[in-house]
Each structure stands twice: as structure tokens, then as C-alpha cells.
Amino acid sequence: MLPLLLALALARPVAAGLPDHGVLVPFRSLAGVRLGDTPAQVETRLGTRYQPCARCATTTWYYSHTGISPGLAVAFRKGHVSAVSTLGAPIGWRTSDGLRVGEGIDHVQLFYAKFTWRTCIGYGALSLRKARAVTAIYTTGDVVYGFGLLRPAEPVCR
């Protein structure tokens, strides 16, 4: 009986939801969300427990564990993800290269050599640009505060 219960438990699909420890894969994904994903694909990955932004210029969903904790913003244009970025400073989140939220910005240079600085209102943004995607590392003071992945036409300051 125990092997059957164990097999059933292991066979259960993993529930969708905001991960506790999201990962930014530069130019590819943030917390599993990819540029170009449809709303249905985002809901499959993160679930339907999001708060729509009432004052955003584009359709934007806010995901968090408690409604006020750090989380993730997913913006759509023409029915596809055009930007995904962290909200607040989600401790435990990191890049696939090992850069963590909360580390000093001097560590950014250890992982990413060529970046462009941008001053946003209340924070800074270090961005790495390719033809189809921009990877952003958000800073406050001297520490990494969060991450973003955007289409080149989207503003880095979110």
C-alpha cells in the first residue's frame, strides 16, 4: 500500500504558483515566464491568483504570495508577454549564473561585463541588450533589488 501511495504522490502535477525562489535566465525567462508567452501559458506556469493592474497602460498582472509581499509583474502587449519583472526585493531569487537579490552591485560585474546604467525613480537599472530581449538587474543603493526581462521596445524602468 505504501508504494502505491508514494507513486500517487509523486505522480501529482506540481501546483502552479509564484515560486519561492525564482530564477532569471538572462534573455530567456524569469520565474519560468518567457517573452512571447500567452496569458494561458502564464496561468499554467504561475496560476490564476494574480491582481490585475487597474492603472497600467497595458494589461499587467501582479503575482505575490500574500498580496503585499514581493512578487512578479507580467505585462502583455497584443496578447503576449512583453515584460516580466520582480516586485519588491524577493529574497532567495537569483540569476542562473548565481547573482542573488541582496548582493552588492559590485557582484554584477563578476557575472555580467557589459551593461548600461539607467536611473529610474527610486532605483537604478543595469541592462544587457540583445536584438530580441533586454535583461535588467534592478538596484537600490549598492545592492541588487530585483530582475527584469523585457522586449527592447519596453521601458527598462518599470
Secondary structure, 3 states (H helix, E strand, C coil): CHHHHHHHHHHCCCCCCCCCCCEEECCCEECCEECCCCHHHHHHHHCCCEEECCCCCCCEEEEECCCCCCEEEEEEECCEEEEEEEECCCCCCEECCCCECCCEHHHHHHHCCCCEEEEECCEEEEEEECCCCEEEEEEECCEEEEEEEECCCCCCCC
